[in-house]
Amino acid sequence: MNSEIEKILELEKTARELEPSPELRKVVRDEVVNYTEGFIDNIETTPAFISERTSSNVLENLNVSENPKPLNEVLETLKNGLDISGLNPASGGHLGYIPGGGIYYSSLGDYWADITNRYAGIYFAGPGAVRMENSLIRWAAELVGYPADCAGNLSSGGSMANLSAIVCARDAQKITSEKVKSAVIYVSSQAHHCIFKSIRIAGLSECIIRYLPVDENYRIKPEALETIIEEDLKNNLIPFLVIASAGTTDVGAIDPLESIGTIAKKYSLWYHIDGAYGGFFILTDYGEQALKGIELSDSVVLDPHKGLFLPYGLGMVLVKNRQALMDSQYYKANYMQDALSADEELSPADLSPELTKHFRGLRLWLPLQLLGLKPFRACIEEKIMLARYFYSEVKKMGFEMGPYPDLSVASYRFIPKIGDANAFNKKMMEEIVADGRVFISSTMLEDRFMLRLAVLSFRTHLSTINILLEQLREKTHGC
Ligand SMILES: *Cc1c(COP(=O)(O)O)cnc(C)c1O
């Protein structure tokens, strides 16, 4: 044998270590599954938050070395450092920010997608995977009342989905560099910060941003929008984009989607709706009413890793005019020429900045298939009812309340007889977080330090809310 062949075979021997034997696969898999099964079995008694100060363990032993480390050592690193401190997003006690999910069948979808590594970028290469993703897009499109020939993309999350939509709006409205400084974007200060980040990333930070006034429930006042547009047109500016929230992060307010849509149409503005938090509430009868007008938008963002309780890693953008999304995100490269046939299905790579991507559809499709929609609808309705129940109970306890929840976020604060209300509520929040059974967060409404309740974890139930109510009762007793 010549030395070149010898060397290749020698390398092959080591390279084959990348494919563990069936026996080894079973050993490692069993260990991982033991841990994750235990994690789920104990989730109801695991704290929602552990402060890093009270837990000495953070991941150690992270260095990468030439030789493998023993399995037990690697697993110890994971067991001892990862799920020990910080927020536990899988916990039903997570009632802060916008809670996350983690439904089980999604993890198996990811597992399947990772093992088979189906390519979901281009129809030619992965017709099954692309068709599955597109069918999910069409399902969501039907939910929000978009036509079947719209386009969309499964992104890593809501921020990326909003970025796609805003870039698409910029291109569809032909906001080229010479127009940027006279182009106007209408949005409320209650919009999620990723909207403002997207505006900057999209090269639109020099646009004129009009912060629309909001009513006492933090919803955009549509009359004001029309007045401001008229004025901007008189001044030869270029109104091109209006952004509404279908569920603001702060208080869960739904902007008047229908009225804004009518005005957007009248003045040919691109109408974008950020439904990352609230979009999937449309699965309930109440939500369908509350989100009326969502179908008037040109683009909409939904976040299955919020409203459909999936583990982190899945957002969704829908664009009504498929050509607009294609024109904005499509690119043709010589080395891709084999894939450029006129396919019956659009390819995700032509509809987003990504080329090679995780086959994200399966983590959504599998749970929808195995569970059906019914438990999702029930779970969302339960969340709305829990937020309302909490609202009325806390109100009865004498708290000052923010707006009545449009969806599943409530804000509230206690005014003590003596002392500073902001300091009192901040301290109360810190104590509740330190206790760890539930995690809550806060926000500022004007200069009021408000506590926030956000119910969106699929594991949050009546007993969870009662734990928080009990703590609030105790901590405000006699104050
Ligand atoms: C969470 C959220 C986002 C951002 O989505 P990510 O999935 O966290 O990137 C955008 N808008 C609203 C209203 C949100 O609640």
PDBQT file of the ligand as one rigid body, heavy atoms in Angstrom, charges set to zero:
ROOT
HETATM    1  C1  LIG A 501     -40.802  38.693  22.460  1.00  0.00    +0.000 C 
HETATM    2  C2  LIG A 501     -41.244  39.745  21.566  1.00  0.00    +0.000 A 
HETATM    3  C3  LIG A 501     -40.487  40.084  20.438  1.00  0.00    +0.000 A 
HETATM    4  C4  LIG A 501     -39.147  39.493  20.163  1.00  0.00    +0.000 C 
HETATM    5  O1  LIG A 501     -39.241  38.139  19.854  1.00  0.00    +0.000 OA
HETATM    6  P1  LIG A 501     -38.053  37.128  20.181  1.00  0.00    +0.000 P 
HETATM    7  O2  LIG A 501     -38.638  35.827  19.837  1.00  0.00    +0.000 OA
HETATM    8  O3  LIG A 501     -37.741  37.293  21.646  1.00  0.00    +0.000 OA
HETATM    9  O4  LIG A 501     -36.894  37.503  19.334  1.00  0.00    +0.000 OA
HETATM   10  C5  LIG A 501     -41.006  41.029  19.580  1.00  0.00    +0.000 A 
HETATM   11  N1  LIG A 501     -42.181  41.627  19.828  1.00  0.00    +0.000 NA
HETATM   12  C6  LIG A 501     -42.941  41.323  20.907  1.00  0.00    +0.000 A 
HETATM   13  C7  LIG A 501     -44.250  42.019  21.104  1.00  0.00    +0.000 C 
HETATM   14  C8  LIG A 501     -42.494  40.378  21.816  1.00  0.00    +0.000 A 
HETATM   15  O5  LIG A 501     -43.232  40.094  22.899  1.00  0.00    +0.000 OA
ENDROOT
TORSDOF 0
